[in-house]
Amino acid sequence: MANFPIFLSVALVVRNSSDYLDDLLLEATDLLSSLVSDYELIVVDNASIDDSVIKLKSYTLEDGLPNLQVYALTKEVDGDAAAWVGLENALGDYVAVIDPELDSIQFLPEMLEKSLSGVDVVFAANLIKSPQTLTYRMACLIFNGLYKRFHGVRLSQDAPPCRILSKSIINFILQHPQPAIAYRHLPATAGFARVNLNYSAVPKASRTKPLGESIDRGIKLLVATTHAPMRLVTSLSLFGAFANVLYSFYVIAIGIFSAHVQPGWISLSLQQSGMFFLISLVLLVLGEYILQMASLSNEGPLYHIGKEFTSARMTRHKKLNLEVVATESTSPVDIR
């Protein structure tokens, strides 16, 4: 296996993973130590209710694993927000995000080789999926169809969660007002050079995703990444205002050219059309205002780190900006 002369960060998101946590960390450490010259392993515990945090803390002690960072969240968040915890705190030149329950870390060398060839982001999709309900699969098809219509990419295939990002992409995402949400789609929609790889590996765990949470997450992603839903509202408001104007002309024409008009119908119809015209204008202005505010909004953080542990042993080399000036043999070395 090639030993790449880079500093690589690997972020793993776990929850209630006590049963396989030992094997996972040892496997990741053995792979990374032979794969790159410098590395750090970042584990984000997504509010586990078993003894995962206790185990993770024990691995950061003096006799534990090197280069391990642990972030234990106080409450469960969605997978993208948890992954962003690792990305935001990563120091490597490249950062890999892997869901250890669904993706295999053993495919990391192939992904890293593609990254070092000049690609900004490498996506990897596991062709073997955990079984999901029929309702969930249908909801995914609808969401991916809408997302492809708005953004031109099929999120589940073109931007799967397993990925390697260069540090420049992470710095770019940090400038976004909602980086934890933008992280999911921005690498595939912002014009970066990307490569999509496929592999097959049996998932470590069979995890059924709750339909309600997935729908809520999909709606949030659609609303946060595109103005199409609100633009539809403003378009309907504009159409309503225009239709009421046409209806007013129709009522006036009926009053002029028809001799059989019920008394009071013309005045009542004009009154109603005028009121609906004003309501449509108000909705139009309000929708445009919401669109402008949404583009400037900056929500608070989506997570809170309750505990943080760092390995007592660090094998990463310190890169200091030192300049050694040669002097006479009897003089001390001047370090600036």
C-alpha positions as CSV (number, residue, x, y, z in Angstrom):
1,M,0.0,0.0,0.0
2,A,1.3,3.4,-1.0
3,N,2.4,5.8,1.8
4,F,1.2,9.3,0.7
5,P,3.2,12.2,2.1
6,I,0.2,14.2,3.2
7,F,-1.7,15.0,6.4
8,L,-5.1,13.3,6.2
9,S,-8.1,13.8,8.6
10,V,-10.7,11.1,8.7
11,A,-14.1,11.9,10.3
12,L,-16.3,9.0,11.6
13,V,-19.8,9.6,12.9
14,V,-21.0,6.9,15.3
15,R,-24.0,6.4,17.6
16,N,-24.6,3.5,20.0
17,S,-21.6,1.7,18.4
18,S,-20.1,0.1,21.5
19,D,-20.3,-3.4,20.0
20,Y,-18.0,-2.7,17.1
21,L,-16.2,0.4,18.3
22,D,-13.0,-1.5,19.2
23,D,-12.6,-3.2,15.8
24,L,-13.5,0.0,14.0
25,L,-10.8,2.2,15.7
26,L,-8.1,-0.4,15.5
27,E,-8.9,-1.0,11.8
28,A,-8.9,2.7,11.0
29,T,-5.6,3.3,12.9
30,D,-3.8,0.4,11.2
31,L,-4.9,1.6,7.8
32,L,-4.1,5.3,8.3
33,S,-0.7,4.7,9.8
34,S,0.4,2.8,6.7
35,L,-1.5,5.0,4.2
36,V,-0.2,8.5,4.9
37,S,2.7,10.2,6.7
38,D,0.5,12.2,9.1
39,Y,-3.1,11.7,10.1
40,E,-5.7,12.3,12.6
41,L,-8.8,10.3,13.4
42,I,-11.9,12.3,14.4
43,V,-14.8,10.5,15.9
44,V,-18.1,12.3,16.4
45,D,-20.4,10.6,18.8
46,N,-23.9,11.5,17.9
47,A,-25.4,11.5,21.5
48,S,-25.0,7.7,22.1
49,I,-27.0,6.3,25.0
50,D,-24.7,3.2,25.5
51,D,-21.2,3.3,26.8
52,S,-19.6,4.5,23.5
53,V,-18.4,7.8,25.0
54,I,-16.7,5.9,27.9
55,K,-14.9,3.7,25.5
56,L,-13.9,6.6,23.3
57,K,-12.4,8.5,26.2
58,S,-10.4,5.4,27.3
59,Y,-8.8,5.4,23.8
60,T,-7.5,9.0,24.3
61,L,-5.5,8.1,27.4
62,E,-1.7,7.6,27.5
63,D,-1.9,3.9,26.6
64,G,-4.7,4.5,24.0
65,L,-4.6,5.3,20.3
66,P,-2.5,8.1,18.8
67,N,-3.9,11.1,16.9
68,L,-7.5,10.5,18.0
69,Q,-10.0,13.4,18.5
70,V,-13.4,12.7,20.0
71,Y,-16.4,15.0,20.0
72,A,-19.4,13.8,22.0
73,L,-22.6,15.7,21.1
74,T,-25.1,16.5,23.8
75,K,-28.1,15.7,21.6
76,E,-28.7,13.7,18.4
77,V,-28.5,15.7,15.2
78,D,-28.9,14.6,11.6
79,G,-25.9,12.9,9.9
80,D,-24.8,15.9,7.9
81,A,-24.6,18.2,10.9
82,A,-22.7,15.5,12.8
83,A,-20.3,15.1,9.9
84,W,-19.7,18.8,9.8
85,V,-18.5,18.7,13.4
86,G,-15.6,16.6,12.2
87,L,-15.0,18.7,9.1
88,E,-15.0,22.0,11.0
89,N,-12.4,20.7,13.5
90,A,-10.2,18.9,11.0
91,L,-6.6,20.1,10.4
92,G,-5.6,17.9,7.5
93,D,-4.8,18.8,3.9
94,Y,-7.6,16.4,2.9
95,V,-10.6,15.3,5.0
96,A,-12.5,12.1,4.5
97,V,-16.0,11.6,5.9
98,I,-17.1,8.0,6.4
99,D,-20.2,6.5,8.0
100,P,-18.7,3.3,9.5
101,E,-22.1,1.5,9.6
102,L,-22.8,2.0,5.9
103,D,-19.4,2.5,4.2
104,S,-16.1,0.7,4.3
105,I,-12.9,2.5,5.4
106,Q,-10.9,0.0,3.4
107,F,-11.9,1.8,0.2
108,L,-10.1,4.9,1.4
109,P,-6.8,4.3,-0.5
110,E,-8.6,4.3,-3.9
111,M,-10.4,7.5,-2.9
112,L,-7.3,9.2,-1.7
113,E,-5.4,8.3,-4.9
114,K,-8.0,10.0,-7.0
115,S,-7.9,13.1,-4.7
116,L,-4.2,13.5,-5.1
117,S,-4.6,13.4,-8.9
118,G,-5.9,17.0,-8.8
119,V,-9.6,16.3,-8.0
120,D,-11.3,18.7,-5.5
121,V,-13.8,16.1,-4.2
122,V,-14.1,12.3,-4.5
123,F,-17.5,10.7,-3.8
124,A,-17.8,7.0,-3.0
125,A,-21.1,5.1,-3.1
126,N,-21.6,1.7,-1.6
127,L,-23.7,-0.3,-4.0
128,I,-25.0,-2.6,-1.2
129,K,-27.6,-0.6,0.7
130,S,-29.3,-1.3,4.0
131,P,-32.9,-2.5,3.4
132,Q,-35.5,0.2,3.6
133,T,-39.3,0.3,3.5
134,L,-41.2,0.8,0.3
135,T,-42.6,4.1,1.5
136,Y,-39.1,5.3,2.3
137,R,-37.8,4.4,-1.1
138,M,-40.7,6.1,-2.9
139,A,-40.1,9.3,-0.8
140,C,-36.5,9.2,-1.8
141,L,-37.4,8.9,-5.5
142,I,-39.6,12.0,-5.2
143,F,-37.0,14.0,-3.3
144,N,-34.2,13.1,-5.6
145,G,-36.4,13.9,-8.6
146,L,-37.2,17.4,-7.2
147,Y,-33.6,18.0,-6.3
148,K,-32.4,17.1,-9.7
149,R,-35.0,19.4,-11.2
150,F,-33.8,22.3,-9.1
151,H,-30.0,21.7,-9.0
152,G,-29.2,19.3,-11.9
153,V,-27.7,16.6,-9.6
154,R,-29.2,13.5,-8.1
155,L,-28.1,13.9,-4.5
156,S,-28.1,10.2,-3.5
157,Q,-26.0,9.2,-6.5
158,D,-24.0,12.3,-7.4
159,A,-23.2,13.4,-3.8
160,P,-23.3,10.5,-1.4
161,P,-22.2,11.1,2.2
162,C,-18.9,9.2,1.9
163,R,-16.4,11.6,0.4
164,I,-12.9,13.1,0.5
165,L,-12.7,16.9,0.4
166,S,-9.7,19.2,-0.1
167,K,-9.1,21.8,2.6
168,S,-9.9,24.6,0.0
169,I,-13.4,23.2,-0.4
170,I,-13.9,23.2,3.4
171,N,-12.7,26.8,3.6
172,F,-15.2,27.7,0.9
173,I,-18.1,26.0,2.6
174,L,-17.2,27.8,5.9
175,Q,-18.1,31.1,4.1
176,H,-21.6,29.8,3.6
177,P,-24.2,31.1,6.2
178,Q,-25.3,27.5,6.9
179,P,-22.2,25.4,6.3
180,A,-23.6,22.2,8.0
181,I,-26.4,22.2,5.4
182,A,-24.4,23.4,2.4
183,Y,-21.8,20.7,3.1
184,R,-24.2,18.1,1.8
185,H,-24.8,19.5,-1.7
186,L,-22.2,22.3,-2.4
187,P,-19.3,20.1,-3.4
188,A,-21.4,18.6,-6.2
189,T,-23.2,21.8,-7.3
190,A,-20.6,24.6,-7.0
191,G,-18.5,23.6,-10.1
192,F,-15.7,21.8,-8.3
193,A,-13.8,19.0,-10.1
194,R,-15.2,15.8,-8.8
195,V,-15.0,12.1,-9.3
196,N,-17.7,9.5,-8.4
197,L,-16.6,6.0,-7.5
198,N,-18.6,2.9,-6.7
199,Y,-17.7,-0.1,-4.6
200,S,-19.4,-3.0,-2.9
201,A,-19.1,-3.8,0.8
202,V,-21.6,-5.3,3.2
203,P,-22.7,-2.7,5.7
204,K,-21.7,-3.3,9.3
205,A,-25.2,-2.6,10.6
206,S,-28.7,-2.7,9.1
207,R,-30.2,0.7,9.9
208,T,-33.7,1.6,9.0
209,K,-34.1,5.4,8.6
210,P,-37.2,7.0,10.1
211,L,-39.5,8.3,7.3
212,G,-40.7,11.3,9.2
213,E,-37.2,12.5,10.1
214,S,-36.0,11.9,6.5
215,I,-38.9,14.0,5.1
216,D,-38.2,16.8,7.5
217,R,-34.5,16.7,6.5
218,G,-35.3,16.6,2.8
219,I,-37.7,19.6,3.1
220,K,-35.1,21.6,5.1
221,L,-32.5,20.8,2.5
222,L,-34.7,21.8,-0.4
223,V,-35.8,25.1,1.3
224,A,-32.2,25.9,2.4
225,T,-30.5,25.2,-0.9
226,T,-33.0,26.6,-3.4
227,H,-35.5,29.4,-3.7
228,A,-37.8,27.4,-5.9
229,P,-40.5,26.7,-3.2
230,M,-40.9,30.3,-2.2
231,R,-40.5,31.4,-5.8
232,L,-43.5,29.2,-6.6
233,V,-45.5,31.0,-3.9
234,T,-44.6,34.4,-5.3
235,S,-45.4,33.3,-8.8
236,L,-48.9,32.1,-7.7
237,S,-49.4,35.4,-5.9
238,L,-48.6,37.3,-9.1
239,F,-50.9,35.0,-11.1
240,G,-53.7,35.6,-8.6
241,A,-53.3,39.4,-8.8
242,F,-53.3,39.3,-12.6
243,A,-56.4,37.0,-12.7
244,N,-58.3,39.3,-10.4
245,V,-57.6,42.2,-12.7
246,L,-58.9,40.2,-15.6
247,Y,-62.0,39.2,-13.6
248,S,-62.7,42.9,-12.8
249,F,-62.7,43.7,-16.6
250,Y,-65.0,40.7,-17.1
251,V,-67.4,42.0,-14.5
252,I,-67.4,45.5,-16.1
253,A,-68.0,44.0,-19.5
254,I,-70.9,42.0,-18.3
255,G,-72.4,45.1,-16.7
256,I,-72.1,47.1,-19.9
257,F,-73.2,44.5,-22.5
258,S,-75.6,42.3,-20.6
259,A,-79.2,43.5,-19.7
260,H,-79.9,40.5,-17.4
261,V,-77.7,41.2,-14.4
262,Q,-78.7,40.4,-10.9
263,P,-78.9,43.7,-8.8
264,G,-75.8,44.1,-6.7
265,W,-73.8,41.4,-8.5
266,I,-71.5,43.9,-10.2
267,S,-70.6,45.9,-7.1
268,L,-70.1,42.7,-5.0
269,S,-67.9,41.1,-7.6
270,L,-65.7,44.2,-8.1
271,Q,-65.4,44.5,-4.3
272,Q,-64.3,40.8,-4.0
273,S,-61.9,41.0,-6.9
274,G,-60.3,44.2,-5.5
275,M,-59.8,42.6,-2.1
276,F,-58.3,39.4,-3.6
277,F,-56.1,41.6,-5.8
278,L,-54.7,43.4,-2.7
279,I,-54.2,40.1,-0.8
280,S,-52.3,38.7,-3.8
281,L,-50.1,41.8,-3.9
282,V,-49.4,41.6,-0.2
283,L,-48.4,37.9,-0.5
284,L,-46.2,38.7,-3.5
285,V,-44.3,41.5,-1.6
286,L,-44.1,39.3,1.6
287,G,-42.7,36.4,-0.4
288,E,-40.1,38.5,-2.0
289,Y,-39.1,39.9,1.3
290,I,-38.8,36.5,2.8
291,L,-36.6,35.5,-0.1
292,Q,-34.3,38.4,0.5
293,M,-34.1,37.8,4.2
294,A,-33.5,34.1,3.7
295,S,-30.5,34.9,1.5
296,L,-29.0,37.0,4.3
297,S,-30.0,34.8,7.3
298,N,-27.4,33.1,9.4
299,E,-28.9,30.5,11.7
300,G,-27.1,29.5,14.9
301,P,-25.1,26.4,15.3
302,L,-26.9,23.1,14.8
303,Y,-24.9,21.2,17.4
304,H,-23.3,21.6,20.8
305,I,-20.2,19.6,21.9
306,G,-20.6,18.4,25.4
307,K,-17.3,16.6,25.8
308,E,-14.0,16.7,23.9
309,F,-11.0,14.4,24.3
310,T,-7.6,14.4,22.6
311,S,-5.0,11.6,22.5
312,A,-2.2,11.9,25.0
313,R,0.1,10.5,22.3
314,M,0.5,12.4,19.0
315,T,2.7,11.1,16.2
316,R,1.9,14.0,13.9
317,H,5.0,16.0,13.1
318,K,5.0,19.6,14.1
319,K,5.6,21.9,11.2
320,L,7.1,25.1,12.5
321,N,8.1,28.2,10.5
322,L,11.7,28.3,11.6
323,E,14.7,29.9,9.9
324,V,18.1,28.8,11.1
325,V,20.8,31.4,10.5
326,A,24.4,30.0,10.4
327,T,26.9,31.8,12.6
328,E,30.4,31.1,13.9
329,S,31.0,27.8,15.6
330,T,31.3,29.5,19.0
331,S,28.2,31.4,18.6
332,P,24.8,30.1,19.5
333,V,22.3,29.3,16.7
334,D,19.9,32.1,16.0
335,I,16.3,30.8,15.5
336,R,13.9,33.4,14.3
